[in-house]
Amino acid sequence: MELEKLAYKDAFRRLQEIQQLIEGNKLDVDELSTVLKEATALLKVCKDKLFVVSEETTKILEGLS
């Protein structure tokens, strides 16, 4: 699945899973690099989605004034 099409809650859930893997020392060095790259991409997806919602909310609220 393309990350851009991933729902925010699913991206966030995967980030939580990655956090648990890292904190639980369940990854070897080779896996860590791959998982950190995935986490970085997921963080960008979440950030972009939050930015869009923030912009839309601002426009809606400005329309009420």
C-alpha positions in Angstrom: 0.0 0.0 0.0 1.2 3.5 -0.8 2.0 5.4 2.3 0.2 8.5 1.1 -3.1 6.6 0.9 -2.6 5.2 4.5 -5.1 6.5 7.0 -3.6 8.6 9.8 -4.7 6.2 12.5 -3.1 3.3 10.6 0.2 5.2 10.2 0.1 6.2 13.8 -0.6 2.7 14.9 2.4 1.4 12.9 4.6 4.1 14.5 3.5 2.9 17.9 4.4 -0.7 16.9 7.8 0.5 15.7 8.4 2.3 19.0 7.6 -0.8 20.9 10.0 -2.9 18.8 12.8 -0.3 19.4 12.2 0.1 23.1 11.9 -3.7 23.5 15.2 -4.2 21.8 13.5 -6.6 19.4 15.4 -5.5 16.4 18.9 -6.4 15.2 21.1 -3.7 13.7 20.1 -4.7 10.1 16.4 -4.4 10.9 16.8 -1.2 12.8 17.9 0.8 9.7 15.0 -0.5 7.7 12.4 0.2 10.4 13.8 3.7 11.1 13.4 4.5 7.4 9.8 3.3 7.5 9.2 5.3 10.7 10.5 8.4 9.0 8.2 8.0 6.0 5.3 7.4 8.4 6.1 10.5 10.3 6.0 12.5 7.1 2.6 11.0 6.2 1.2 12.0 9.6 2.7 15.4 9.5 1.3 16.1 6.1 -2.2 14.9 7.0 -2.1 17.1 10.2 -1.1 20.1 8.1 -3.9 19.6 5.7 -6.5 19.3 8.5 -5.1 22.4 10.2 -5.4 24.4 7.0 -8.9 23.2 6.3 -9.9 23.9 9.9 -8.5 27.4 9.7 -10.5 28.1 6.5 -13.7 26.8 8.0 -13.3 28.9 11.1 -12.4 32.0 9.0 -15.7 31.4 7.1 -17.6 31.7 10.3 -16.4 35.2 11.0 
